[in-house]
Amino acid sequence: MRSYRTLKLAVGSMLLLSTVYAQSALFLLIAPGARAGGMGEAQVALADDAYATYWNPAGLGFQEGYEIAGMHVNWLPGLVDDMYYDFLGGRAPVENLGVFGGHLIYLNAGEQQHTGPNGEDLGTFLTYFTSGAFSYATLISERSSIGFNFKVLYQHLTDVTVGEEKTKGTATNFGFDVGYLTKDYFKGKVDFGAMVSNLGPKVIFNDEEQADPMPTNLKLGFNFRAYESNFNSVNIVYDVNKLLVGKYASMDWDGDALIGGYNEDGSVNSSGDFNADGQKEIPYTDAWWKGLFTSFVDDWYLGGDRDLDGDRMIGGYSADTTLTSGGEYNSYGDLETGNADDRSVSDEFKSLIHSIGLEYWYNNMFAIRAGYYYDSEGKIETPTIGAGLRYGNYGFDFGYVITSDETHPLNNTMRFSLSLEF
């Protein structure tokens, strides 16, 4: 059977369609709400309903009345047939105090096969992830609001023992979100939003050495009310996201052309993970508070030459992959000696995720939506469409990801959500 860490990464890759990030709690990045799903997942500056508890709690500060909203979706049906995602959120204003709210998230990742060391069938176990958030927002001026979330999450990878590992397959953690929303700029047409989500300590399943960071994420965006009349209105929204996780590949920090070779205390150890100065040279991530800053420079400024083939040395081969002393290439012909000089600030922009959405409302009753989601590093480009209906206090929304590739994990993923104001 797979180890806990392998299973964790496998589930994580299904959630985000990419294994480029070594983080846990990736289920927190699944976008709730069919409205957002039809607009390319751009919402941070819109955030005008109960889903603001996820997208930007500051949006609650401008809202009146009570609301509950929920979504159920079969998640990634192109990959698995027993995985689903549930979201339930709500808000409640309290006079002279602000607006309170919260949400619950549950992701069922389905049954996993439990096998013994010799491949024998030992039954199945359930993998699931859940979190709960408490939200609060208040106006700080007539057109600006600030909001906060406090969340607790529980991740249940497995409840069975894996081989001889004496570890647990569950983890409980906590985190915080902080959001800001300001409205009515440029003749009352433009709103700006910002949010930092999932601030918190690393998630520990096995031990601190194998702990993975929370998916701390920065969202910036604007909402442009392009057209407004008695019966028609058009919103254009744009979000840009960046993971605030300082992460490093296997790299030579001290320029000795070797990866590691020492213990942390500086003593020689051929299989050690540190250099003589006590710097870790195998892949690792920074603490969450440090990653808020290093995540902006870790892809180009920090670190040395990268070990691209995992042989724990820099270079050693010629361009034609002939083993040679002083060679600058690895065994696959990739340049390793001096590759730190080839990195630039433009590499940081490749990690940005862009979302753009368009929403047309007729008489505040019927909406048509379209959007586009672009993740260069994760190699995800997906157009989206959606629709919405408001009748009295009830709301219904639909979102759909457009893809012609039947093997795409989001193929046939349809989001439906409901809301009730009272």
N, C-alpha and C positions, 0 to 999 in steps of 0.2 A: 504494500500500500504506500501511497505517497506520504512524505513527511508533512507536518503541519505547515511548514514554510512553503513547500511546493504547492500544496493545496491553496494556501492563501494567495500566492501569486497567480495561480490558475484562475481562481474566482475573480481576483482583481482584474485580470486581463479581459475577462468576459464583461465586466462592468464598464470599462472604458474603451474596450476594443483595442487596447494597446498595453504593452508591457514595458513602456519606456520609463515609467515612474515606479520606484520601489517604495510604495506607501501602503499603509493599511487604511481601513475605513473609507475605501473608495466609493462605497455605496452612498456616502453623503453627497457625492457629486452628481448623482442621478437627478435629472431635472423634473420636478413635479409640476403638474398642471398642464392640461391639454392646450390651454391658451398659449403658454410659453412654448409648448412643443410644436405649435404651428407657426411660431415666429422666430425660429432658429435659436430658441432658448435665450432671447434677449429680453430682460425684464427689470434690471436693477434700477433704472430710472423711471419705470412705469409703476410697478409695485402698488397698485391701487385696490387690491382685494385681499382676502385672507391668505393667499399664497405669499404675501409679503413677509410672512413669518419665516419663509425660507429664502426668498430672493433678496429682500432688503427690509429688515424690521423697521427701519426709519419710515417706510411708507405707511405703517400703521398710524403714525402721528397725525396724518391728514384725513383719516377715515372716521366715519360716524356710523353708529348703529352696530348691531351684532351680526356676525356672519360665521357660518361653518362651511367648509369645503372639503371635498375628498376626491381621490382618484384611485382607480384600480387598473392595472395593466399587466398583461402577460409580457414579461420582459425578455428581450433578445430571443424571440421565437425562432430566429434563424439558426441559433446555436443549440438551444435546449427546449424541451416542451413542458417542463415542470417548474419554471422559474417565474415568479410574479412579484410585483411591487405595489405597495399600498401607501397612501399618504392621507392624513386627516389633519386639518388645521382649522383655526378659528380665531376670532378677535372679540374683545369686549371692552368698550370704553368705560372709564370711571371718571366722573366729573371732578375737575380740579386736580387730578392725578396724572392722567394720560390714558393711553390705550394699552391694554394687556392682551396677550394672545399666546399662541403656542402651536406646536404640531407634533405629530407622531409619524414615524417612518418605519416600515417593515419590508424587508426584502427576503423572500424565501428563495434560496438558491437551489432547492431541490434535494433529492436523495443522492448520496454518494455511496459508492461500493466500498465495503470494508473487506480487504483480503489479508491473509497472513503472509509471513515471509516466504512461503513456498507457493504463493498464488492461490491458496485455498479460500473459498468463499466463506466469509464470517458475517454475512448479513449486510445491512445498510445502516446509514445514519443520516441525520438531517443537518444541513448547513443553512444558517439564517443570520440576518443582521437586523438590528433595530436601534432606534434612537428616539428620544423625546426632548423637546425644546420648550423652554419658557421664554416668552417674548415680552418686551416692554418698550414703548416709544413715547416720546413727548415732543411737542413743538418747542423750538428754542427761539423762533421768531415767527412772524406771520407767514413766511414762505420757506422756512427751513425746519427740519426735524432730525432727531437722532434716535437711534434704536439699538437694542441689545438682545441677544439670545444667550441663554445658558442651556447647554445640552448635556445629556448623559447618553452614552451609547454602549451597547452590548453586542459583541460579535461571537457567534457560536459556530466555529468551524467543524468541530467534531466533539463527541463525548466518549470516544474510544481511545485506547492506548495504541500508539504507533510504534511497533517493534519494541525496542528496549528503551525508548525515550520515556523519561519520567517527567513529562511536562503536561500542561493543560492545553486544551484546544479551544479555550474561550478567553475573552478579554473584556474588561469593563474600563471605560475611559470617560473623560469629560472634556468639554471644549466651550469656547465662547465665540460669538459673532458680534461685530459692531458695524453699524451702517449709518449712512448720512444721505439725506435727500434735500435738495433745494430746488425751488420751482419758480416759474414765471420770469425767465430771462428773455432778452431779445424780444421785447414787446409782448411778453406773456406767452411766447410760443415754445420755449425750450426749458426742460427740466434736466438737472444733473444728479446722478446717484453714484455712490461709492460704498463698497462693503468689503470687509475682511472677515472671512469665515473660517471656522475650524481651527481657531487658535487653541493650542493645548499641548500637553506632553505627548511623547511618543507612545505608541501602543505596544504593549509587551504581551506576547503569547508564550514565548519560551523563556528568554532571559533578556537582560538589558543589551547584550551584545547583538541580539537579533531583533531588537525593537525597530519598528518602522514608524516614520513620522506621520502625523495627521496630515490630510490633504489641505493644508492652509492655503487659502485662495483669495486673491485680490480681484475684485470686479469693479470696473469703471464703465459708466455708460451715460447716454443721454436719450431723452425722448423729445422728438420734434413734432409738435401738433401742426402738421403741414396745412390742414384745411379744417375749418369749423363753420357750420351753418346750422340752421334750425333742424335739418333732418340728416345731414351728412357730416362725417368727420373722418380724418385720416391721421394716424400716428405712424411715424417712422422712428424706430428704436435701434440703437446700436450698443453692444456691450463688447468689452475686451477683457479677457481673463488671463491671469498669470498665477501659476502655482508658486507660493512663497516657500519653497523647500530648497535649501542649499544642498545640492547633491554632487558627488564627485565620482568619476570613473576611476579605474585603476590607473594611477599616474605616478610619475617620478618627480617628487617634490624637491629633492636635494641635488639632482643632476648627476647621480652616480650610475645612471643607465640601468639600475636594478629596481625592482618593486619589492619593498620590504628588505628583509635580511637581518632585522634587529627586533628585539623586544621593546616595549614601550619605555623601559628604563634605560635603553641604550646598549644593553648587552647583546652580543652577537648571537643570532639564531637564524640559520639558513631558511627556515620556514616562517620567520617572524613577519608580522604585517606592518611594521614601522621602519622608518629610516633611523639613522644614527642620531638625529635631532629629536626623536620622539614623535614625528608626524606620521599619521596613518596613511599608507599609500595604496591599500586595497580600497575597493568602492565603499563609500559610507555617506551618511547624510548628517547635516548639522542639527543641533538642538533647535526647537521651533523658534525660540526668541532670536537666535543667531541667523536662522534662515530668512527671517524677515528682511535682512539686509544682504546676506551673501547670495541669495537667489537671483539678484540682479547682475551679479558679476561672475558666478561660478562657471558659466559656459565659455568665458573668454579670457578673463583676467586672472582668476585664481588657479593655481596649480601649474604643473609642468607638463612634460611630454606624456602622452597617454599610451598605455600598453593596449594595443588594439586586438591582439591575438591571445591574450591570457597566458603567455609563457613566462611572465614575471621578469621580463627584461625588455629594454628599449633597443630596438634595432637588432643587429647581429646578422643581417642578410643583405645581399645586394638586391638591386631592383628586379633581377630575374630570379629571385628567391634562392640564390646560391649562398650557403652558409659561409660567412666571411667575417673576420675580425674587423670591427669598426664599421660594419655595414649599417646603413641608416634605415633599412626597411625590415619588416617582419617576414615571417615565412609565407605570407600570402601576397607579398609585394606592396603592402601599405606602408607609407612613410611614417615612421615613429620618431626618429631622431629629429628634433626641431619642430614637431607638429604643434607644439604650444604656440609658436610664432604665427601659425596659420589661422589661429582662432581670432575672431574680431567681435566687436560689439553687435554686429548684425546677427551673430549666432543667438543672442538673447531674444531677438525678435521672432525667431523661429518657434520659440516656446509659447508665444502668445496664441490664445484661442479667440477667434472673432465670431460674433453673432450679430446678424442684422435681421430686422423684422419689419413687416408692413401690415397695418391693421386698418381696415375700413369698416366703419359703423354706419348703419342706416337707422335713424330714429332711435338710437340707443337700444335697439331691440335685436338686430341681426348683424353679425360681423363676418367678414371674410379676411383670412390672414395668409401670409406667405413669409418665408424666411430662408436664411442660409446660414449653415454652421460650418466653420472652417478651422481645422486644427492641422497646421503644417507638420509639426513634429509627430503627432499621432497618425498622420496620413488619413484624416477623416474629412470628407467634403460631402455634405448632405443638404440638399434643398428640402424645405418643409412646406406644408400647406395646412390650413385649418379653418374652422368655422365656429361661430358662437351664437347662442340664442338666449335672450333674456325675456322672461315673461313674468311680470309681477315681481315677486321677490325671489324667483327661481332663475338659476342660470345653468346652461349646458354648454360644454365646449368639446371640440374634437380636434385632434392633431395627428398628423401623419408624416412620416419620413419617406421621401421619394428616393428610391434606389432601384435601378434596373438589374443589379447584381443579386441573383438569388442566394449567393453565399454570404452576402453582407449580413452581419449580426443583427442589424436593425431592420432587415427586410421584413415587411408585414407587421411592423410594430405600430399599433394604433393606440393613441391615448384618448380616453374619455374621462371627463371630470364633471362634477356637479357642485353647485353652491346654493346656499339658502341664506338670504338676509332677513333679519327680523328686528 
